[in-house]
Amino acid sequence: MADGNHRSRDDTHDGGSGKGNSSDDYCIPVIRVGVRDAKANLSRLLREVKQGREVVITEYGKPIGRILPVRALSLAERIAEMESRGEVESDVKLPPKGIRPLPVPDGLAQKYLQEGRK
């Protein structure tokens, strides 16, 4: 459906902000689609998202939302993102890669834990 308010087109930009497609710096064209078209074609749009495309939902030609592929992040990456947004504060930092805990003979760690609880 391509009337004046609800048009669907592929764009190579994010609606004019000049910041690129998303936080990742790759050049996959963004799909811009009106609300009505998005509702009618949600399955097709989600297939596009699974392939790495970003979908911008518009209302009367103005962006109102985005559908983005989910990035699989490690625990350390999720915590770092939350810290950068100020959602959590942590004094505990994960050890650098390659650093492993000291080996403890079998049963010794459990013995220490039990003694500490008495």
C-alpha positions in Angstrom: 0.0 0.0 0.0 1.8 3.1 -1.2 -0.3 6.1 -0.4 1.0 9.5 0.7 1.2 8.5 4.4 2.1 4.8 4.3 4.9 4.0 1.9 7.4 1.3 1.9 10.9 1.8 0.5 14.4 0.7 1.1 16.8 3.4 2.2 20.6 3.4 2.8 20.3 5.8 5.7 18.6 6.0 9.0 16.0 8.7 8.4 18.4 11.6 8.0 20.2 11.6 11.4 23.6 11.1 9.7 24.6 8.5 12.2 24.5 5.4 10.0 22.2 2.4 10.2 22.7 1.5 13.9 25.4 1.2 16.5 27.2 -1.3 14.3 29.0 0.3 11.4 27.9 -1.8 8.4 26.2 -0.8 5.2 23.0 -2.9 4.9 20.2 -0.8 3.6 17.5 0.2 6.1 13.9 -0.8 5.3 11.5 2.1 5.9 7.8 1.1 6.2 4.6 2.8 7.3 2.7 1.4 10.3 -0.1 -0.1 8.2 2.4 -1.8 5.9 4.4 -3.1 8.8 1.3 -4.6 10.4 0.3 -6.3 7.1 3.8 -7.6 6.3 5.2 -8.3 9.8 6.3 -11.8 8.9 8.2 -10.7 5.8 9.8 -7.8 7.8 10.9 -10.2 10.6 12.6 -12.5 8.0 14.5 -9.4 6.8 15.5 -8.6 10.4 16.8 -12.2 10.8 19.0 -11.6 7.8 20.6 -8.5 9.6 18.4 -5.8 8.1 17.1 -2.9 10.2 13.4 -1.9 9.8 12.3 1.7 10.6 8.6 2.1 11.2 7.2 5.4 10.1 4.0 7.3 10.8 3.2 10.0 8.2 6.8 9.7 6.9 8.4 10.3 10.3 10.3 7.5 12.1 8.7 6.3 15.3 10.4 3.0 15.9 13.0 0.4 14.8 13.1 -3.3 14.7 16.8 -4.5 15.0 18.4 -7.9 14.9 19.4 -9.2 18.3 23.1 -9.4 18.9 24.3 -12.3 21.0 26.5 -10.7 23.7 28.6 -12.3 26.3 27.8 -11.6 30.0 30.8 -9.2 30.2 29.6 -7.3 27.1 26.1 -7.0 28.5 27.4 -5.7 31.8 29.7 -3.3 30.1 26.8 -1.9 28.0 24.6 -1.5 31.1 27.4 0.2 32.9 28.0 2.6 30.0 24.3 3.5 30.0 24.4 4.1 33.8 21.9 1.3 34.5 24.3 -0.5 36.9 27.4 0.3 38.8 29.9 -2.3 39.6 33.0 -2.3 41.8 33.6 -5.9 40.8 35.4 -6.3 37.5 35.6 -9.5 35.5 39.2 -10.8 35.3 41.1 -10.1 32.1 40.9 -12.9 29.5 43.4 -15.6 30.0 43.5 -15.3 33.8 42.2 -18.4 35.5 41.4 -19.1 39.1 43.9 -20.8 41.2 43.4 -24.6 41.4 42.2 -25.9 44.7 42.6 -29.6 45.6 39.4 -31.6 45.5 37.1 -31.1 48.4 39.3 -28.3 50.0 37.1 -25.4 48.7 34.0 -27.1 50.1 35.7 -27.7 53.4 36.6 -24.0 53.7 33.0 -23.0 52.8 31.6 -25.3 55.5 34.0 -24.0 58.1 33.2 -20.4 57.2 29.5 -21.1 57.8 29.9 -22.4 61.4 
